Amino acid sequence: MESVNVTAQHKSPWWREPMVWLLIALPLSAVVASLITWWIAARGADSLVAEDYYKQGMAIHQILERESRAAALDLSAQLRVQDGTLRVRLEGRLDAYPDQIELTLVHPSRQEQDLTLVLPATAQGEYRIALPPMPAGQRRVILESQHQGWRLTGRTAVPMTSLRLGKLALPHPPQP
């Protein structure tokens, strides 16, 4: 009979096997990627959708009424920025000009860059306020009087120099 020489193979511990680490690395990379994704989402949450979106959707009818009121009053506003001061000249068929008006500059995608200013009257139909520095970009402009119930809207680019809201500025016909 032949003798069979059986040698004992020395087995290495499991942590020294490359195939084990490959099997661990795949699910571990998915866990790490999901934690990174969660961190990015929590740190830079979008403010595109308002929390009270339903109320805002229902309020559109009130807003349309306010814009219709501005059209019925034949309101227009000329906005000018000069030396860091915003000047607004309001014109229309108002019985009395409001003591103050509210101007909101709405950024299209970043709520934290929205700016609301309350402009006090400096003369009949004229309003003025210092304009704080703002990042450049497009803005939606909302000029309104909560007390009188009218609203004018438009669009502009920041930095802003001049903007006309409301009716179109038509030249006056020559007088005989």
Helices and strands as residue ranges (DSSP letters): G 14-16, H 18-43, H 53-58, H 60-72, E 76-82, E 85-91, E 100-106, G 111-113, E 115-123, E 126-130, E 137-145, E 150-158, E 162-166
